[in-house]
């Protein structure tokens, strides 16, 4: 089997060296070269035609976003962005994902990240996933005015159904196929568990809220699930639930500490089943590496809930959906662009 050929682009000599060492420690990955800035990275990507490019965002001469556009236009390489854990970098990262990046790696402690070695498994895993990823073209959605959001969030109290969506690699692009196509008066509350670090989930929720008739926000302690409201599990926490005041409210937890991801689809869906009627719950599992959520989808189906799994046709990385299907956790298998209609028909929304 041919190795995955990778070009590493970063203006820090330290970062180039460490990322190269991490990747070359994997038997199936070959670092074909490194580049010091976006301009050099673009030129080397065109010349070398690597399978994957790891691309820093903040660089001299040509920044990562500009380089990304040239690389995706002039090569077949898949791009994984390297981002700092700041609010500004989170917003830029989502622009990169919209422009064609497959995924991102968040530096744990700044632009020159001395702790980047702790992310070795994540870096290798995301490069491997990117090499296999499929990225169908997306048409940017239309922003929705506040007037079009039909019900002010403070007045919503009913909860007829709960739709829990689990997603990882490729999630922001795939969620744009679903959430903006759900009506503001959907007779269901929506919970989204997206594998992301802190700060990024809040930025993603704010970004999607501009395109959705649903109200979209990051979940807060004590927030009540409601029809017409979509909440994101905050990065770094598991989203859990309790019955309170005749409704279902959110709370955040660091436990279980041994979960592979935090937030975890399995943890949150199991918590929901213990708090809310599984027969009024819809589980949706979308693109992502690994198998998070697959076991919970099987259990939801066993308890009388209804499960929808993204098909290989549209999944950027067909890992989590495939695991759910193979374990018997799928009532329906469908491409992402059909899932909003499937949800609407099931809950009786227009």
Secondary structure, DSSP 8 states (H G I E B T S, - for coil): ---EEEEEE-S-HHHHHHHHHHHHTSTTEEEEEEESSHHHHHHHHHHH--SEEEEESS-SSS-HHHHHHHHHHH---EEEEEEESSHHHHHHHHHHHHHT--EEEEETTSSS-TTGGGGHHHHHHHHHHHHH-------------GGGS-S-GGG----S-EEEEEE-TTHHHHHTTTGGGS-TT-SSEEEEEE---TTHHHHHHHHHHTT-SSEEEE--TT-B--TTEEEE--TTSEEEEEEETTEEEEEEE--STT-SSSS-HHHHHHHHHHHS-GGGEEEEE-SBSS-TTHHHHHHHHHTT-EEEEE-TTT-SSBSHHHHHHHTT--SEEE-HHHHHHHHHHHHT--
